[in-house]
Amino acid sequence: MAITKILARKGRLDAGIHYILNGDKTDDRILTAYLNCDPGMECRQMLDTKRELGKEDGVQYYHIIQSFQPGEVTPEVALQIAKEFAQEHLADYEAVIGVHVDKEHIHAHTVFNSVNSITGEKYHSNAQSYYQQIRSTSDRLCREHGLSVIMAGEPAKAVSYVEWLRQSKGQPTFRSMLEADLRAAIQDANDLGHFFLLMEHMGYEIHHGDRLGFRLRGQERFQYPGRRNTLFTEDGIRVAIQGNLAEIEAGSRPAVLSRPKYRPYLAHPKYTGFLALYVHYLYLLGKIGQRQYPPRMTPHLRREVMRFEQYRTQFDFLRENEIVTQADMDAFRTRTEKSLAKLIKQRTILNVRKKRRQKLYTALTDVEALAPSKALYEEGLTGMETEFERYMEAVALLESSGVPRNRLTEEKAEIYEQLAELNREIRTERQKLKLCHKIQNQVPVMEQDIQRTEEHQKEVRKHEHRRR
């Protein structure tokens, strides 16, 4: 079994190479290998490639780590797997490989140039390339060498090196504790607002934004578990609260349901305006019609082929909202801006209500979160004086307010639920405006590309006619 990870680095290339070739870690550099570069010259050759192609800025190199289960693989087999992986996935890149044996588990490091030495293109890393290329290739090579692999859905599929190391030793991690608390809150929550309330009572601060962030009081940084597991996104938590947590964890039900709307059969429409422009542009990109590229596309249009998914999203957006002309676009933007302003106003009113009660809400959280500390203090444990004092201050504040705790709890959960819903609607409206802005900027570029391509095709047909 190999846990893989890829890191993009903008720092010094020689520092990364020196780290993985460290003789103390690689048995005096016996457990090293090179791809498309020479020993001792690897850094110079990579820099020369960048300089010749004029791509010396941005990410300088990528660092892939393959961590193997302790006792399952020998250093020689780990090196062979890393070499086969580099030859298959990084065939045209300059790469350096080093297998480190200074820990109880063996791990292979591969540093490769961010610029392809053949095509001159820069390497791009994303979630799709990781799972479909890096992860799948590494798992297949592990199976071919008789090693186990991580099955889809297992929690270890996206852990960091430090976390995996602590887990292998049976030690708890902040992430594992956070996920355990999240699951407990999901099981006990009635709705999303109640879930946030329970998490605060466990001692967590919550960051509401594009992603949900959580941190214990005293931690410096927020953790965003939804990045690795869709169960812990806002939509995933909503679905799980409805009683589907066990099915989601078992992998028999997705965390976020994406059901397309039912659409009755309609005859193929004749598009005009923006819709006709997008159909024509997608035809020139070779994505509709005969499914082939037009002859001799312009270089710019060829690059645009790679952005096909963005254009398809924009086309669907135009069709679903019946935007055909510039007047339709202006009207839609006006409606969206008014809707957005109304939602923001509603959120402001809720935030004012929340601010007026914030001291009571914080006291309510302190009472729940610090109850264990208060019990330990009463048992005579030292070091709990500050927590006990905060607990007593919170209790006194709640008693002086005259508001029953259960009523305050319900009110807080309701406000949190409403704010979560408003934030989701605001993100949706802002995404619509963002798409409108992109389409407005893209339309003149597409028109110019179509004009250039049609003129070029006319010239090609004209010369073919002359040859005949």
C-alpha positions in Angstrom: 0.0 0.0 0.0 1.3 3.5 -0.9 -0.2 6.7 0.2 0.5 9.3 -2.4 0.8 13.1 -2.2 1.9 15.8 -4.6 3.2 19.2 -3.6 3.7 22.3 -5.8 6.8 24.2 -4.8 7.8 27.8 -5.8 11.1 27.7 -3.8 14.6 26.9 -4.8 14.9 23.9 -7.1 18.3 22.8 -5.8 16.9 22.7 -2.2 14.2 20.2 -3.2 16.7 18.0 -5.1 19.2 18.1 -2.2 16.6 17.0 0.2 15.5 13.9 -1.6 19.1 12.9 -2.5 20.3 13.2 1.0 22.8 10.4 1.5 21.8 9.9 5.2 18.3 9.1 4.0 19.0 7.2 0.8 21.8 4.8 2.0 24.6 7.0 0.5 22.6 7.7 -2.6 22.3 4.0 -3.6 18.5 4.3 -3.5 18.3 7.0 -6.2 17.4 7.2 -9.8 17.2 9.8 -12.6 14.9 10.4 -15.5 15.8 12.6 -18.5 18.7 14.2 -16.6 22.2 13.3 -15.5 23.5 12.7 -12.0 25.2 15.9 -10.7 23.7 18.0 -13.5 20.0 17.5 -12.8 19.4 21.0 -11.3 21.3 22.8 -14.1 19.5 20.9 -16.8 16.1 21.6 -15.3 16.9 25.3 -15.0 18.3 25.4 -18.6 15.0 23.9 -19.8 13.0 26.6 -18.1 15.3 29.3 -19.4 15.2 28.1 -23.0 11.4 27.9 -23.0 11.0 31.2 -21.1 9.0 29.7 -18.2 11.1 30.5 -15.2 8.3 32.0 -13.0 5.6 30.4 -10.9 5.9 26.8 -9.7 9.5 25.6 -10.0 9.0 21.9 -9.3 6.6 19.3 -8.1 7.3 16.9 -5.3 5.5 13.5 -5.2 5.7 11.3 -2.1 4.8 7.6 -2.0 4.6 6.4 1.6 4.5 2.6 2.0 3.1 0.6 4.9 5.8 -0.5 7.4 7.1 -3.9 6.7 5.3 -4.4 3.4 8.0 -3.4 0.9 11.8 -3.4 0.6 13.8 -0.3 -0.4 14.6 -1.9 -3.8 11.0 -2.6 -4.6 10.0 0.9 -3.5 12.6 2.3 -5.8 11.4 0.1 -8.7 7.8 1.2 -8.2 8.9 4.9 -8.1 10.9 4.5 -11.3 8.1 2.8 -13.1 5.7 5.5 -12.0 8.0 8.2 -13.2 8.6 6.5 -16.6 4.8 6.2 -17.1 3.4 9.4 -15.7 6.4 11.8 -16.2 7.9 10.4 -19.4 8.8 13.8 -20.9 9.8 15.5 -17.6 13.2 15.7 -15.9 12.9 13.9 -12.6 15.0 12.8 -9.7 14.0 9.9 -7.4 15.1 9.1 -3.9 13.9 6.4 -1.5 14.3 7.4 2.2 14.9 4.6 4.7 15.6 6.8 7.8 12.1 6.1 9.2 10.4 2.9 10.2 8.3 3.1 7.0 9.8 3.5 3.6 8.8 6.4 1.4 9.8 7.3 -2.1 10.3 11.0 -3.1 10.2 12.2 -6.7 11.1 15.8 -7.7 10.4 16.8 -11.3 10.6 19.9 -13.4 7.4 21.9 -13.7 8.1 22.4 -17.4 7.8 19.5 -20.0 11.1 19.3 -21.8 9.4 18.1 -25.0 6.2 20.1 -25.3 7.3 23.1 -23.2 4.0 23.0 -21.4 3.8 23.5 -17.6 2.5 20.7 -15.4 -0.9 21.3 -13.8 -2.0 19.5 -10.7 -5.6 19.3 -9.6 -7.9 16.8 -7.9 -8.8 15.1 -11.2 -5.2 14.6 -12.3 -4.4 13.3 -8.8 -7.1 10.6 -8.6 -7.2 9.6 -12.3 -3.4 9.7 -12.9 -1.2 9.8 -9.9 -3.3 7.8 -7.5 -4.6 5.3 -10.0 -1.1 4.7 -11.5 0.5 4.2 -8.1 -2.3 1.8 -7.0 -1.9 -0.3 -10.2 1.9 -0.5 -9.8 1.4 -1.6 -6.1 -1.0 -4.4 -7.2 1.4 -5.5 -9.9 4.2 -5.8 -7.2 1.9 -7.7 -4.9 1.2 -4.9 -2.5 -2.1 -3.9 -1.0 -3.9 -0.7 -2.1 -6.3 1.7 -0.4 -9.8 0.9 -1.5 -12.1 3.8 -2.6 -14.0 5.2 0.3 -11.5 4.3 3.0 -10.7 7.3 5.3 -7.0 6.9 4.7 -7.2 7.9 1.0 -6.4 11.6 1.6 -4.4 11.9 4.8 -1.2 13.9 5.2 2.1 12.2 5.8 2.3 13.4 9.4 -1.3 12.3 10.1 -0.8 8.9 8.6 2.4 8.5 10.6 0.5 9.3 13.8 -2.4 7.0 12.9 0.0 4.1 12.1 1.3 4.5 15.7 -2.2 4.6 17.1 -1.9 8.3 18.1 -4.9 10.7 17.8 -4.7 13.7 15.4 -6.6 17.0 15.4 -8.2 16.0 12.2 -9.5 12.6 13.4 -10.8 14.2 16.6 -12.6 16.9 14.6 -14.2 14.4 12.3 -15.3 12.3 15.3 -16.9 15.5 16.8 -18.5 16.3 13.4 -20.1 12.9 13.1 -21.4 13.1 16.7 -22.9 16.5 16.1 -24.5 15.3 12.8 -26.1 12.4 14.6 -27.5 14.6 17.4 -28.6 17.6 15.3 -32.1 18.4 14.2 -31.1 20.8 11.5 -28.1 22.8 10.3 -28.5 25.6 12.8 -28.7 23.0 15.6 -25.5 21.3 14.2 -23.6 24.6 14.4 -24.9 25.1 18.0 -23.6 21.6 19.0 -20.2 22.2 17.5 -19.8 25.5 19.4 -20.8 23.8 22.6 -18.0 21.3 21.9 -15.6 24.2 22.0 -15.2 24.9 18.2 -15.2 28.2 16.5 -16.9 28.1 13.0 -15.8 30.0 9.9 -18.7 30.5 7.5 -17.6 31.1 3.9 -17.1 29.2 0.7 -16.0 26.3 2.9 -16.9 25.5 6.5 -14.0 25.9 8.8 -13.6 24.6 12.4 -11.0 25.2 15.1 -10.8 24.5 18.8 -10.3 27.5 21.0 -6.6 28.1 21.3 -5.8 26.7 17.8 -4.2 29.2 15.4 -5.7 27.9 12.1 -9.1 26.7 10.9 -9.4 23.2 9.5 -11.6 22.7 6.4 -12.6 19.0 6.4 -15.0 19.5 3.5 -12.0 19.8 1.1 -11.2 16.1 1.5 -14.6 14.7 2.3 -17.8 16.0 0.9 -19.7 14.7 3.9 -18.4 17.7 5.8 -19.4 20.3 3.4 -22.5 22.4 4.2 -24.7 20.4 1.7 -23.2 17.1 2.8 -24.0 17.9 6.5 -27.6 18.8 5.5 -28.1 15.5 3.8 -26.5 13.5 6.6 -28.6 15.2 9.3 -31.7 13.8 7.6 -30.7 10.3 8.8 -28.4 9.1 6.0 -25.1 9.2 7.8 -24.7 5.4 8.0 -25.4 5.0 4.2 -23.0 7.8 3.3 -20.2 6.4 5.5 -20.8 2.9 3.9 -20.5 4.4 0.4 -23.9 3.3 -0.7 -25.2 6.9 -0.9 -23.4 10.0 -2.1 -22.8 12.8 0.4 -24.2 15.4 -2.0 -27.0 14.5 -4.2 -27.0 16.1 -7.7 -30.3 15.2 -9.3 -30.9 16.8 -12.7 -34.3 18.4 -13.2 -36.8 16.5 -15.2 -37.2 18.0 -18.6 -39.9 16.8 -21.1 -38.8 16.1 -24.6 -38.7 19.2 -26.8 -37.9 19.5 -30.5 -34.4 20.8 -31.1 -34.7 24.6 -31.1 -33.3 27.1 -33.5 -30.9 29.2 -31.5 -30.4 33.0 -32.0 -28.3 35.7 -30.3 -25.9 34.5 -27.7 -27.1 30.9 -27.9 -26.4 30.8 -31.6 -22.9 32.3 -31.0 -22.1 29.6 -28.4 -23.4 26.8 -30.7 -21.3 28.0 -33.6 -18.2 28.4 -31.3 -18.6 24.9 -29.9 -19.0 23.5 -33.4 -15.6 25.2 -34.3 -14.1 23.6 -31.2 -15.1 20.2 -32.5 -17.4 19.4 -29.6 -20.6 19.2 -31.4 -21.6 18.2 -35.0 -19.1 15.8 -36.6 -16.9 15.6 -33.5 -13.8 16.7 -35.3 -11.6 19.7 -35.3 -11.8 22.2 -38.2 -8.7 22.4 -40.4 -5.9 24.6 -39.2 -7.5 26.4 -36.3 -5.9 29.5 -35.0 -3.5 29.0 -32.1 -5.8 30.9 -29.8 -8.8 28.8 -30.7 -6.8 25.6 -30.2 -6.0 26.7 -26.7 -9.6 27.4 -26.1 -10.5 23.8 -26.8 -9.0 23.0 -23.3 -11.6 25.4 -21.8 -14.6 23.6 -23.3 -16.2 22.7 -19.9 -16.4 26.4 -19.0 -18.1 27.2 -22.3 -20.6 24.4 -21.9 -21.5 25.6 -18.4 -22.0 29.2 -19.7 -24.1 27.8 -22.6 -26.3 25.9 -20.2 -26.6 29.0 -18.0 -27.8 31.0 -21.0 -30.3 28.4 -22.1 -31.8 27.8 -18.6 -32.3 31.5 -18.0 -33.5 32.2 -21.6 -30.8 34.8 -22.2 -30.6 35.4 -25.9 -29.9 39.1 -26.5 -28.0 41.8 -24.7 -31.3 43.2 -23.4 -32.0 39.8 -21.8 -28.6 39.8 -20.2 -29.1 43.3 -18.8 -32.5 42.4 -17.4 -31.2 39.2 -15.8 -28.3 41.0 -14.2 -30.6 43.7 -12.9 -32.9 41.1 -11.3 -30.0 39.2 -9.8 -28.5 42.4 -8.4 -31.8 43.3 -6.8 -32.2 39.8 -5.4 -28.6 39.9 -4.0 -29.1 43.3 -2.4 -32.3 42.0 -0.7 -30.6 38.9 0.6 -27.6 40.9 1.9 -30.1 43.2 3.7 -31.8 40.2 5.3 -28.4 38.9 6.4 -27.5 42.2 7.9 -30.7 42.3 9.9 -30.0 38.8 11.2 -26.4 39.7 12.1 -27.6 42.7 14.1 -30.0 40.4 16.0 -27.1 38.0 16.6 -24.8 40.8 17.7 -27.3 42.0 20.3 -27.4 38.5 21.8 -23.8 37.6 21.2 -22.7 37.9 24.8 -25.5 35.5 25.8 -24.7 33.1 23.0 -21.0 33.1 24.0 -22.0 32.5 27.6 -24.2 29.6 26.5 -21.4 28.1 24.6 -19.0 28.5 27.5 -21.3 26.8 29.9 -21.5 23.7 27.6 -17.9 23.7 26.6 -16.4 24.3 30.0 -18.6 22.0 32.1 -15.9 19.2 32.1 -13.3 21.7 33.2 -15.6 22.9 36.0 -16.1 19.2 37.2 -12.3 18.7 37.2 -11.8 21.9 39.2 -14.3 20.7 41.8 -12.5 17.4 42.0 -9.3 19.3 43.0 -7.4 19.2 39.7 -5.0 22.2 39.5 -4.6 24.3 36.3 -8.4 24.7 35.8 -8.7 28.0 37.7 -9.1 30.1 34.5 -11.7 27.8 32.9 -13.7 27.6 36.2 -13.7 31.4 36.5 -15.0 31.7 32.9 -17.7 29.1 33.5 -19.0 30.9 36.6 -19.0 34.2 34.8 -21.0 32.7 32.0 -23.5 31.1 34.4 -23.9 34.5 36.2 -24.5 36.3 32.9 -27.2 33.8 31.8 -29.0 34.0 35.1 -29.0 37.8 35.2 -30.4 38.0 31.6 -33.7 36.4 32.7 -34.0 34.4 29.4 -34.5 30.6 29.9 -31.6 28.6 28.5 -33.8 26.3 26.3 -35.4 29.3 24.7 -32.0 31.0 24.1 -30.7 27.7 22.6 -33.6 27.5 20.2 -33.3 31.1 19.2 -29.5 30.7 18.6 -30.0 27.6 16.5 -32.8 29.3 14.4 -30.6 32.3 13.7 -27.7 30.1 12.7 -29.9 28.1 10.4 -31.3 31.2 8.7 -27.8 32.7 8.3 -26.6 29.4 6.7 -29.5 29.4 4.2 -29.0 33.1 3.4 -25.2 32.6 2.8 -26.0 29.8 0.4 -28.4 31.9 -1.5 -26.0 34.8 -1.6 -23.2 32.5 -3.0 -25.6 31.3 -5.7 -26.6 34.8 -6.8 -23.0 36.0 -6.8 -22.1 33.0 -9.0 -24.8 34.0 -11.4 -23.3 37.5 -11.7 -19.9 36.1 -12.1 -21.0 34.0 -15.0 -22.7 37.0 -16.6 -19.5 39.0 -16.3 -17.5 36.1 -17.9 -19.9 35.8 -20.8 -19.9 39.5 -21.4 -16.1 39.4 -21.7 -16.0 36.2 -23.7 -18.6 37.1 -26.4 -16.4 39.6 -28.4 -13.4 37.3 -28.2 -15.5 34.4 -29.5 -16.9 36.6 -32.4 -13.3 37.5 -33.4 -12.2 33.9 -33.3 -15.1 32.8 -35.4 -14.4 35.5 -38.0 -10.7 34.7 -38.2 -11.5 30.9 -38.6 -14.1 31.4 -41.2 -11.8 33.7 -43.2 -9.1 31.2 -43.0 -11.4 28.4 -44.1 -12.5 30.5 -47.1 -8.8 30.9 -48.1 -8.2 27.2 -47.8 -11.3 26.4 -49.9 -10.2 29.0 -52.4 -6.7 27.5 -52.8 -8.1 24.0 -53.1 -10.5 25.2 -55.8 -7.5 26.7 -57.7 -5.5 23.5 -57.4 -8.4 21.6 -59.0 
